[in-house]
Amino acid sequence: MPVSLVNTSSIPYGYSCIFLFESEIFHSNTDSSRQKLILPEGLSESVLFKTLKSEIAKILSENIPEIKTKNKEVRSKFEEQFPHLLGFFEEDTVGLIDKDEALSSAQQKFFIAEKEILECTELSDDTYNKSLELSSRVLTEYVLYREKIIRKMKSMTDKNSEKDIHNLIVPRFQKLSGNSESELYQNNAWLLDDKFMVFQTILSEKRMDQVIKAIELEEEVISDDGRPDIAMIFSSDPDTTSAVDVVVVEIKKKTSDEKENSYAINQLLQRAEKLVKHCSNIQRIWYYAVLEVNDSLATRLRQQKWAPLFSKGKVFYQEFETPDADNRFIPTPTFVMSFDAIVNDAETRNHTFLEILKEGMRKYA
């Protein structure tokens, strides 16, 4: 009686295997057509097949050394790419690991474990500990997502437009409520600073048009779609909230012309003034100007009292104040930074988080 226990893809190329099982429990234990096993009471087919698979796995592992080698490589890649699923991957596999099947099975187990915790009305000590474990796994999944965003930004070249970079940091023309988990994955302002993760309100296209038009400067070069290369994200809806913070990201054309770069920095303060006049309930503006910072410009910035910050690139900071219509002064912390500073600093922070979480996941594996 043929029984399907092993996928052909589980056997390395060049090998052909036939396994014969003989036992008293098979004697006279089929139906009349001899096409189906009728096992003794107390022995299920699933338990039997699991036992047989386990024995097959041992034989294959002992006789085909490359199975151990290749499976070790696959498990190592799983640990690197999917640390949040450690402990959910099958340990006893028959032959070579089927990557897609193993990943799908682990994800399903993770989903079931999440569902069990979320459906609990009360948390016992056991379920509480499980909820902590699952929270760590979900956080690891999010940090892995951030790693992919950093890689995407790192891969950008001078062929990418400023618009491409802005859309990666903050998607343009979307209004987010901050109430959805999926929106957490749309706002990548953490690339600048992790505190901006909670800034969720991105203006709709119509509203953004009004703001952008109000803060345009005379004789400035604008992009092909008729807009300055600016991205903004608010701490909450400026139309319904009494006081808001706003993050402004402005990417300047890459040039080593010191005069042009210095002029670009002066433009920031002019734009901040226009923004405060247009949105009177702004209480703080976080301004990020991304431009080419060579050694000459770095020296000039330090002469002008810009403070250099620790970074894997070049970052300078200065606290300004922007007057509003009521003669109040709005704090305007301003950062001048090189493009590689954004990428490298975000990568360093995220890598630290990931390593801590991976170490925690290994405890559950």
Number of C-alpha atoms within 10 A of each C-alpha: 10 7 6 7 13 15 11 14 11 15 18 15 8 5 8 8 8 4 9 6 7 7 6 7 12 14 10 12 14 14 10 8 6 11 10 11 15 16 16 10 6 5 11 11 11 9 10 11 14 13 12 14 18 13 13 18 18 14 14 20 18 12 9 14 10 15 21 16 12 15 17 14 12 16 17 13 12 18 19 13 12 19 24 32 24 21 17 18 21 12 10 12 19 22 26 23 23 15 13 9 11 17 18 12 15 20 17 13 16 20 12 12 15 17 11 12 16 10 8 10 7 9 12 10 9 8 14 13 12 17 18 10 16 20 14 17 24 15 15 24 19 15 18 21 12 21 17 11 20 22 12 13 19 15 10 12 8 7 7 10 14 17 20 14 18 20 15 18 23 22 21 19 17 16 18 21 13 18 9 10 8 9 15 16 13 16 24 24 23 18 26 19 13 13 10 19 17 15 24 25 21 26 22 13 13 10 14 18 13 11 17 20 12 15 18 17 16 6 6 10 14 13 13 9 8 9 14 21 21 19 23 24 26 21 20 22 20 18 11 9 11 12 16 20 19 23 19 19 22 21 24 19 16 14 13 15 13 16 10 13 19 13 10 18 18 11 14 17 17 14 17 23 19 19 21 21 18 17 16 15 17 22 17 19 23 19 21 22 22 22 20 23 24 14 11 11 17 19 12 13 20 13 10 10 11 19 15 17 13 11 16 16 16 20 24 21 19 15 12 15 17 21 16 20 11 8 8 11 15 18 17 20 15 22 23 23 23 21 21 18 19 23 21 17 19 22 20 13 13 19 16 11 15 21 13 11 19 20 11 17 21 14 10 13 13
